[in-house]
């Protein structure tokens, strides 16, 4: 008996090319929309100050100067705020990853009373607007003698970065089969040894992606840094406010300062981009 075969409808090659071209155009449009503010920031940082306030600006560079960077470094202490921002951001990342990893491991691997309530609570905390917590946080830090201290700002940042860290790492851990740990324990590893030798290496991309997110959030945060720290202890984002005076805003030096602030983020991303991409992909499906 001869088998009946039916030809599946095939999409014309011309249609596939048009579809691919359409998606490429959409991707190019998204890239232009997203990348234009960054381009304008760098372009303004290098152009003469008078061109930065030109009512009829040019999209292409008309001249290159480093005076804006010198002005940005002279207007106020630059390295002090940058150093404080690095201390705060790195502290938030390290503490957040350690505490968040332990919490995510407990939630994903152990059954305990109130587990669902904890998960719902983590989600609920992320829905609270940060602006609504300014006054309670200020009063609490003042009572704890943590106002105008970097340690107080670190604690504050952890309150809204930790929930995301826990939830994200939980998704990565859930995607790692328990059988891998059980097999390692059968071979003689303790539970801790199985986690360190089996689970931890598989979690590395996810931890990198989560760490980068936490670092960017802490590095770019402005409102709490402005409210909880004096000018003597200001961070890099608040430092940018020095370019706005009663005489107006010095846009070119401000863009130069913003460009210098963006350098640590760009360098960090370039160093970990492969692991970050792998981590985002691995955590795409959460259990």
Secondary structure, 3 states (H helix, E strand, C coil): CCCCCCCCCCCCHHHHHHHHHHHHHHHHHHHHHHHHHHHHHHHHHHCCHHHHCCCCCCCCCCCCCCHHHHHHHHHCCCHHHHHHHHHHHHHHHHHHHHHHHHHHHHHHHCCCCCHHHHHHHHHHHHHCCHHHHHHHHHHHHHHCCCCCCHHHHHHHHHHHHHHHHHHHHHHHHHCCCHHHHHHHHHCCCCHHHHHHHHHHHHHHHHHHHHHHHHHHHHHHCCHHHHHHCCHHHCCHHHHHHHHEECCEECHHHHHHHHHHHHHHHHHHHHHHHHHHHHHHHHCCCCC
